[in-house]
């Protein structure tokens, strides 16, 4: 998948917003789910072999392209059930059929104070002869709230955990 395809996937993400994110119990209709966001600068990762910087050194690239889910209120708080979709592209420098990525899920209070951040490793296996592959990650972060609390102004942030070089690469690609 070339850069335009990854950007198009990001545009679909921006349009999808919080679709599918709502309380699962109709009696909880007044209680809303927290806002789920894939962080723009962290929604893609490009992996080069050590020391590499051009397309011949590309091992793989991946994008968090979309999410779906819902939330469940209990007396202990809110569980946010989120399915995150990842699409990866094989590069010419990838050895083997597996690309490894690390992403995070962060919870923030309404004032954007970060409450927690958890890291997850995931593998994408490429079928021989196929340049693209994908995966669905199932997450269930829990927000502790008082009995009558509402998570509507809380935020769930998703993104790849990038090195400073990968983040700079993403930022320079967006400017082009």
HELIX and SHEET records of a PDB file:
HELIX    1   1 UNK A    3  UNK A   16  1                                  14    
HELIX    2   2 UNK A   26  UNK A   28  5                                   3    
HELIX    3   3 UNK A   40  UNK A   42  5                                   3    
HELIX    4   4 UNK A   55  UNK A   57  5                                   3    
HELIX    5   5 UNK A  164  UNK A  175  1                                  12    
SHEET    1   A 4 UNK A  35  UNK A  38  0                                        
SHEET    2   A 4 UNK A 155  UNK A 160  1                                        
SHEET    3   A 4 UNK A  98  UNK A 108 -1                                        
SHEET    4   A 4 UNK A 114  UNK A 125 -1                                        
SHEET    1   B 4 UNK A  44  UNK A  48  0                                        
SHEET    2   B 4 UNK A  58  UNK A  74 -1                                        
SHEET    3   B 4 UNK A  77  UNK A  90 -1                                        
SHEET    4   B 4 UNK A 132  UNK A 144 -1                                        
END                                                                             
